[in-house]
Amino acid sequence: ADAENGQLLAEENCARCHDVAAGGASKLHPPSFTAIAGYRVEDQILARVLYPTLHSSMPAWPKWISRSEAEDIIAYIVSLEGS
């Protein structure tokens, strides 16, 4: 997975609700990517990205997202752990 591409995808698709910045505040509603990296494992994050409406009040993607794009976003989130 490509964390750099994941960052770009996150900035384009996730930043209107989530704080996606490295070193961002660890907030929970909605959770920042830093917070997610600290308390979710990769499989949980992937499920929430691929099937958002099954897991939370997160809206469905405005456009279809491929599994590889989802994995890139996950790689970016995981890279934020401890930031």
VENJOJO-V457227 format. One line per field, one symbol per residue. ss: DSSP state (a for helix, b for strand, c for the rest). phi: phi as a letter, one per 40 degrees, with the letter a starting at -180 (. if undefined). psi: psi as a letter, one per 30 degrees, with the letter a starting at -180 (. if undefined). Layout:
BEGIN
ss=???
phi=???
psi=???
END
This chain:
BEGIN
ss=ccaaaaaaaaaaaccccccccccccccbccbcaaaaaaaccaaaaaaaaacaaaacccccccccccaaaaaaaaaaaaacccc
phi=.bcccdccccccbbccbccbccgcccbbbccccccdccbbcdcccdccccbcccbaccccdcbcbcccccccccdcdcccdgc
psi=ljeeeeeeeeeeffffekjfkkglkilfjlkleeeeffgkleeeeeeeeeiefffagkllkflkkleeeeeeeeeeeeffkg.
END
